[in-house]
């Protein structure tokens, strides 16, 4: 419900921004009448689809799965939820999100975001032919700065796992 999302929102007239509660809005004016604003937002989405579009009356979706994946990766990074993201990684739908998160600037920790994420992948599943090894390899491709010893460990695991010895390994 769009109107419910506007409960603690604030309107900043100078910049014409609507700031939601989770964005820690400072200044601006509280939204007095949420229903008309909610209808206007939904109407704008209907008339000008972009990131969101209306699949059927009242049901909205992302226009591109890539946008949804990027926004999800950015959320997990901003909230520093590395363990929660990796726990979800058992489901293949989350794999591209994990890889995207490794390439974001300063996700999860300010010291070395990609190192923390990829390090957890390498610790989580220890067998060389595990899904985590291949995810770590993909994440290393987009990681802005990864220590050389970690890259060598990933390469060592990939060489151990390849060539795959069975169709079951390929499917895994």
VEXSERO-845249 format. One record per atom (N, C-alpha, C): x, y, z; atom name; residue number from 1. Coordinates in steps of 0.1 Angstrom, whole numbers, plus 5000, padded with zeros to 4 digits. Layout:
<pts>
    xx    yy    zz   a    k
     X     Y     Z  CA  NUM
...
</pts>
This chain:
<pts>
    xx    yy    zz   a    k
  5008  4988  5000   N    1
  5000  5000  5000  CA    1
  5009  5012  5000   C    1
  5008  5020  4990   N    2
  5016  5032  4988  CA    2
  5014  5042  4999   C    2
  5001  5044  5003   N    3
  4998  5054  5013  CA    3
  5004  5051  5026   C    3
  5004  5038  5030   N    4
  5010  5034  5043  CA    4
  5025  5036  5043   C    4
  5032  5036  5031   N    5
  5046  5038  5030  CA    5
  5049  5053  5033   C    5
  5039  5062  5032   N    6
  5041  5076  5034  CA    6
  5039  5081  5048   C    6
  5037  5071  5057   N    7
  5034  5075  5071  CA    7
  5044  5085  5077   C    7
  5057  5082  5077   N    8
  5067  5091  5082  CA    8
  5075  5099  5072   C    8
  5070  5099  5060   N    9
  5077  5106  5049  CA    9
  5076  5121  5051   C    9
  5086  5128  5044   N   10
  5086  5143  5045  CA   10
  5088  5148  5031   C   10
  5082  5159  5028   N   11
  5083  5165  5015  CA   11
  5093  5177  5016   C   11
  5103  5178  5007   N   12
  5112  5189  5008  CA   12
  5110  5197  4995   C   12
  5103  5209  4996   N   13
  5099  5216  4985  CA   13
  5110  5222  4977   C   13
  5121  5226  4983   N   14
  5132  5232  4976  CA   14
  5138  5223  4965   C   14
  5139  5210  4969   N   15
  5145  5200  4960  CA   15
  5135  5191  4953   C   15
  5122  5193  4957   N   16
  5111  5185  4952  CA   16
  5114  5170  4954   C   16
  5118  5167  4967   N   17
  5121  5153  4970  CA   17
  5111  5148  4981   C   17
  5108  5135  4979   N   18
  5100  5129  4989  CA   18
  5109  5119  4997   C   18
  5112  5121  5009   N   19
  5121  5113  5017  CA   19
  5113  5104  5026   C   19
  5115  5091  5025   N   20
  5108  5081  5033  CA   20
  5115  5080  5047   C   20
  5108  5074  5056   N   21
  5113  5073  5070  CA   21
  5127  5066  5071   C   21
  5129  5055  5063   N   22
  5142  5048  5064  CA   22
  5154  5056  5058   C   22
  5151  5067  5051   N   23
  5161  5076  5046  CA   23
  5165  5087  5056   C   23
  5160  5086  5068   N   24
  5163  5095  5079  CA   24
  5161  5110  5074   C   24
  5149  5113  5070   N   25
  5147  5127  5065  CA   25
  5149  5137  5075   C   25
  5156  5147  5071   N   26
  5159  5159  5080  CA   26
  5152  5171  5073   C   26
  5145  5179  5080   N   27
  5138  5190  5074  CA   27
  5126  5186  5066   C   27
  5122  5195  5058   N   28
  5110  5192  5050  CA   28
  5097  5193  5058   C   28
  5087  5190  5051   N   29
  5073  5191  5058  CA   29
  5067  5177  5058   C   29
  5060  5174  5069   N   30
  5053  5161  5070  CA   30
  5042  5160  5059   C   30
  5039  5148  5055   N   31
  5029  5146  5045  CA   31
  5015  5147  5053   C   31
  5007  5156  5049   N   32
  4994  5158  5057  CA   32
  4984  5148  5051   C   32
  4982  5148  5038   N   33
  4971  5139  5033  CA   33
  4978  5129  5023   C   33
  4980  5117  5029   N   34
  4987  5107  5021  CA   34
  4979  5101  5009   C   34
  4966  5099  5010   N   35
  4959  5093  5000  CA   35
  4960  5099  4986   C   35
  4958  5113  4985   N   36
  4960  5119  4972  CA   36
  4974  5118  4966   C   36
  4984  5119  4975   N   37
  4998  5117  4970  CA   37
  5000  5103  4966   C   37
  4995  5093  4973   N   38
  4997  5079  4969  CA   38
  4990  5077  4956   C   38
  4978  5082  4953   N   39
  4971  5081  4940  CA   39
  4980  5087  4929   C   39
  4986  5099  4932   N   40
  4994  5106  4922  CA   40
  5006  5097  4919   C   40
  5013  5091  4928   N   41
  5024  5083  4926  CA   41
  5020  5071  4917   C   41
  5009  5064  4921   N   42
  5005  5053  4913  CA   42
  5001  5057  4899   C   42
  4995  5068  4897   N   43
  4991  5074  4884  CA   43
  5003  5077  4876   C   43
  5014  5082  4882   N   44
  5026  5085  4875  CA   44
  5033  5073  4870   C   44
  5033  5062  4878   N   45
  5038  5049  4874  CA   45
  5031  5044  4862   C   45
  5018  5045  4862   N   46
  5009  5040  4851  CA   46
  5012  5048  4838   C   46
  5013  5061  4839   N   47
  5015  5069  4827  CA   47
  5029  5069  4822   C   47
  5039  5068  4831   N   48
  5053  5069  4827  CA   48
  5061  5057  4833   C   48
  5058  5045  4827   N   49
  5066  5033  4833  CA   49
  5081  5035  4830   C   49
  5088  5031  4839   N   50
  5103  5031  4838  CA   50
  5108  5019  4846   C   50
  5113  5022  4858   N   51
  5118  5012  4866  CA   51
  5107  5002  4871   C   51
  5095  5008  4873   N   52
  5083  5000  4877  CA   52
  5073  5001  4866   C   52
  5065  4991  4865   N   53
  5053  4992  4855  CA   53
  5042  4984  4862   C   53
  5030  4986  4857   N   54
  5018  4979  4862  CA   54
  5015  4967  4854   C   54
  5017  4955  4860   N   55
  5015  4943  4853  CA   55
  5000  4940  4850   C   55
  4992  4943  4860   N   56
  4978  4943  4859  CA   56
  4973  4953  4870   C   56
  4960  4956  4869   N   57
  4955  4967  4878  CA   57
  4959  4965  4893   C   57
  4967  4975  4898   N   58
  4971  4974  4912  CA   58
  4983  4966  4915   C   58
  4989  4959  4905   N   59
  5001  4950  4907  CA   59
  5012  4956  4899   C   59
  5023  4960  4907   N   60
  5034  4966  4900  CA   60
  5046  4957  4901   C   60
  5055  4958  4891   N   61
  5067  4950  4891  CA   61
  5079  4958  4885   C   61
  5091  4953  4887   N   62
  5102  4959  4881  CA   62
  5102  4956  4866   C   62
  5106  4967  4858   N   63
  5107  4965  4844  CA   63
  5118  4956  4839   C   63
  5128  4954  4848   N   64
  5139  4946  4845  CA   64
  5144  4939  4857   C   64
  5147  4926  4856   N   65
  5151  4918  4867  CA   65
  5165  4923  4872   C   65
  5173  4929  4863   N   66
  5186  4934  4866  CA   66
  5185  4946  4876   C   66
  5174  4954  4874   N   67
  5172  4965  4883  CA   67
  5168  4960  4897   C   67
  5160  4950  4897   N   68
  5156  4945  4910  CA   68
  5168  4938  4917   C   68
  5176  4931  4910   N   69
  5188  4925  4916  CA   69
  5198  4936  4921   C   69
  5200  4946  4913   N   70
  5209  4957  4918  CA   70
  5204  4963  4931   C   70
  5191  4967  4931   N   71
  5185  4974  4942  CA   71
  5186  4964  4955   C   71
  5184  4951  4953   N   72
  5185  4942  4964  CA   72
  5199  4941  4969   C   72
  5209  4940  4960   N   73
  5223  4940  4964  CA   73
  5227  4953  4971   C   73
  5222  4964  4967   N   74
  5225  4977  4973  CA   74
  5219  4978  4987   C   74
  5207  4972  4989   N   75
  5201  4972  5002  CA   75
  5209  4963  5012   C   75
  5212  4951  5008   N   76
  5220  4943  5017  CA   76
  5234  4949  5020   C   76
  5240  4956  5010   N   77
  5253  4962  5013  CA   77
  5251  4974  5022   C   77
  5241  4982  5020   N   78
  5239  4994  5029  CA   78
  5236  4990  5043   C   78
  5228  4979  5045   N   79
  5224  4975  5058  CA   79
  5235  4966  5064   C   79
  5246  4963  5057   N   80
  5257  4955  5061  CA   80
  5252  4941  5066   C   80
  5244  4935  5057   N   81
  5238  4921  5060  CA   81
  5245  4910  5052   C   81
  5258  4909  5054   N   82
  5266  4900  5046  CA   82
  5262  4885  5049   C   82
  5260  4882  5062   N   83
  5256  4868  5066  CA   83
  5242  4865  5061   C   83
  5233  4874  5061   N   84
  5219  4871  5057  CA   84
  5219  4869  5041   C   84
  5227  4877  5034   N   85
  5228  4876  5020  CA   85
  5234  4862  5016   C   85
  5245  4858  5023   N   86
  5251  4845  5020  CA   86
  5242  4834  5024   C   86
  5234  4835  5034   N   87
  5225  4825  5038  CA   87
  5214  4823  5027   C   87
  5210  4834  5021   N   88
  5200  4833  5010  CA   88
  5207  4827  4998   C   88
  5220  4827  4997   N   89
  5228  4823  4986  CA   89
  5226  4808  4983   C   89
  5220  4801  4991   N   90
  5217  4786  4988  CA   90
  5207  4785  4977   C   90
  5199  4796  4975   N   91
  5189  4796  4964  CA   91
  5196  4803  4952   C   91
  5196  4796  4941   N   92
  5203  4802  4929  CA   92
  5198  4816  4924   C   92
  5186  4819  4928   N   93
  5181  4832  4924  CA   93
  5190  4843  4930   C   93
  5196  4841  4941   N   94
  5204  4851  4948  CA   94
  5218  4852  4943   C   94
  5223  4843  4935   N   95
  5237  4843  4930  CA   95
  5241  4855  4923   C   95
  5233  4861  4914   N   96
  5237  4873  4907  CA   96
  5237  4885  4917   C   96
  5229  4884  4927   N   97
  5229  4895  4937  CA   97
  5242  4895  4945   C   97
  5246  4883  4949   N   98
  5259  4882  4956  CA   98
  5270  4887  4948   C   98
  5270  4884  4935   N   99
  5281  4889  4926  CA   99
  5280  4904  4925   C   99
  5268  4909  4923   N  100
  5267  4924  4922  CA  100
  5272  4931  4935   C  100
  5268  4925  4946   N  101
  5272  4931  4959  CA  101
  5287  4932  4960   C  101
  5295  4923  4955   N  102
  5309  4923  4956  CA  102
  5315  4935  4948   C  102
  5308  4940  4938   N  103
  5313  4951  4930  CA  103
  5309  4964  4934   C  103
  5300  4965  4944   N  104
  5295  4978  4949  CA  104
  5306  4985  4957   C  104
  5306  4998  4956   N  105
  5316  5006  4964  CA  105
  5312  5005  4979   C  105
  5321  5001  4987   N  106
  5320  5001  5002  CA  106
  5308  4993  5007   C  106
  5304  4982  5002   N  107
  5294  4975  5009  CA  107
  5299  4967  5021   C  107
  5290  4965  5031   N  108
  5293  4956  5042  CA  108
  5303  4961  5052   C  108
  5315  4966  5047   N  109
  5325  4971  5056  CA  109
  5333  4982  5049   C  109
  5338  4991  5056   N  110
  5345  5002  5049  CA  110
  5360  4998  5046   C  110
  5365  4988  5053   N  111
  5379  4984  5052  CA  111
  5381  4977  5038   C  111
  5374  4966  5036   N  112
  5376  4959  5023  CA  112
  5363  4951  5020   C  112
  5353  4958  5014   N  113
  5340  4951  5013  CA  113
  5341  4938  5005   C  113
  5347  4938  4994   N  114
  5348  4926  4985  CA  114
  5355  4915  4993   C  114
  5366  4918  5000   N  115
  5373  4908  5007  CA  115
  5364  4901  5017   C  115
  5356  4909  5025   N  116
  5348  4903  5035  CA  116
  5337  4894  5028   C  116
  5331  4898  5018   N  117
  5320  4890  5011  CA  117
  5326  4878  5005   C  117
  5337  4879  4998   N  118
  5343  4867  4991  CA  118
  5350  4858  5002   C  118
  5356  4864  5012   N  119
  5361  4856  5023  CA  119
  5351  4847  5029   C  119
  5339  4853  5032   N  120
  5328  4845  5037  CA  120
  5324  4834  5028   C  120
  5323  4837  5015   N  121
  5320  4827  5005  CA  121
  5330  4815  5006   C  121
  5342  4818  5007   N  122
  5353  4808  5007  CA  122
  5352  4800  5020   C  122
  5348  4806  5031   N  123
  5347  4799  5044  CA  123
  5334  4791  5045   C  123
  5324  4796  5039   N  124
  5311  4790  5040  CA  124
  5310  4776  5035   C  124
  5315  4773  5023   N  125
  5315  4760  5018  CA  125
  5330  4757  5014   C  125
  5335  4747  5020   N  126
  5350  4745  5019  CA  126
  5354  4736  5007   C  126
  5345  4728  5002   N  127
  5349  4719  4991  CA  127
  5352  4727  4978   C  127
  5363  4723  4971   N  128
  5367  4731  4960  CA  128
  5356  4732  4949   C  128
  5348  4722  4948   N  129
  5338  4722  4937  CA  129
  5324  4727  4941   C  129
  5324  4734  4953   N  130
  5311  4739  4958  CA  130
  5306  4751  4950   C  130
  5294  4754  4951   N  131
  5288  4766  4944  CA  131
  5295  4779  4948   C  131
  5299  4779  4961   N  132
  5305  4791  4967  CA  132
  5318  4794  4960   C  132
  5326  4784  4956   N  133
  5338  4786  4949  CA  133
  5336  4794  4936   C  133
  5326  4789  4928   N  134
  5323  4795  4916  CA  134
  5317  4809  4918   C  134
  5309  4811  4928   N  135
  5304  4825  4931  CA  135
  5315  4834  4935   C  135
  5325  4829  4943   N  136
  5337  4837  4947  CA  136
  5344  4841  4934   C  136
  5346  4832  4925   N  137
  5353  4835  4912  CA  137
  5346  4846  4905   C  137
  5332  4845  4904   N  138
  5325  4855  4896  CA  138
  5326  4869  4904   C  138
  5325  4868  4917   N  139
  5325  4880  4925  CA  139
  5339  4887  4924   C  139
  5350  4879  4923   N  140
  5363  4884  4922  CA  140
  5365  4892  4909   C  140
  5357  4888  4899   N  141
  5358  4895  4886  CA  141
  5353  4909  4887   C  141
  5344  4912  4896   N  142
  5338  4925  4897  CA  142
  5343  4933  4909   C  142
  5351  4926  4918   N  143
  5356  4932  4930  CA  143
  5366  4943  4927   C  143
  5365  4955  4932   N  144
  5374  4966  4929  CA  144
  5388  4963  4934   C  144
  5389  4958  4946   N  145
  5403  4955  4951  CA  145
  5402  4943  4960   C  145
  5409  4933  4956   N  146
  5409  4920  4963  CA  146
  5424  4916  4965   C  146
  5428  4912  4977   N  147
  5442  4908  4979  CA  147
  5446  4897  4970   C  147
  5458  4897  4965   N  148
  5463  4887  4956  CA  148
  5463  4873  4962   C  148
  5466  4871  4975   N  149
  5465  4857  4981  CA  149
  5450  4852  4980   C  149
  5440  4860  4981   N  150
  5426  4856  4980  CA  150
  5424  4852  4965   C  150
  5428  4859  4956   N  151
  5427  4856  4942  CA  151
  5433  4843  4939   C  151
  5445  4841  4944   N  152
  5452  4828  4942  CA  152
  5445  4816  4948   C  152
  5439  4818  4959   N  153
  5431  4807  4966  CA  153
  5419  4804  4957   C  153
  5412  4814  4952   N  154
  5401  4811  4943  CA  154
  5406  4804  4930   C  154
  5416  4808  4924   N  155
  5422  4801  4912  CA  155
  5426  4787  4916   C  155
  5432  4784  4927   N  156
  5435  4771  4931  CA  156
  5423  4762  4932   C  156
  5412  4767  4938   N  157
  5400  4760  4940  CA  157
  5393  4757  4926   C  157
  5394  4767  4918   N  158
  5388  4765  4904  CA  158
  5395  4754  4897   C  158
  5409  4755  4897   N  159
  5417  4744  4890  CA  159
  5414  4730  4896   C  159
  5412  4729  4909   N  160
  5409  4717  4915  CA  160
  5395  4711  4911   C  160
  5386  4720  4909   N  161
  5372  4717  4905  CA  161
  5370  4714  4891   C  161
  5379  4720  4882   N  162
  5377  4718  4868  CA  162
  5388  4710  4862   C  162
  5387  4701  4853   N  163
  5374  4699  4846  CA  163
  5364  4691  4856   C  163
  5352  4694  4854   N  164
  5342  4688  4862  CA  164
  5342  4673  4859   C  164
  5340  4665  4869   N  165
  5342  4650  4867  CA  165
  5329  4643  4864   C  165
  5317  4650  4865   N  166
  5305  4643  4863  CA  166
  5294  4653  4859   C  166
  5283  4648  4853   N  167
  5272  4657  4850  CA  167
  5266  4663  4862   C  167
  5266  4655  4873   N  168
  5261  4660  4886  CA  168
  5269  4672  4891   C  168
  5282  4672  4889   N  169
  5290  4683  4893  CA  169
  5286  4695  4884   C  169
  5284  4693  4872   N  170
  5281  4704  4862  CA  170
  5267  4710  4867   C  170
  5257  4702  4870   N  171
  5244  4706  4874  CA  171
  5245  4714  4887   C  171
  5254  4709  4896   N  172
  5256  4716  4909  CA  172
  5262  4730  4907   C  172
</pts>
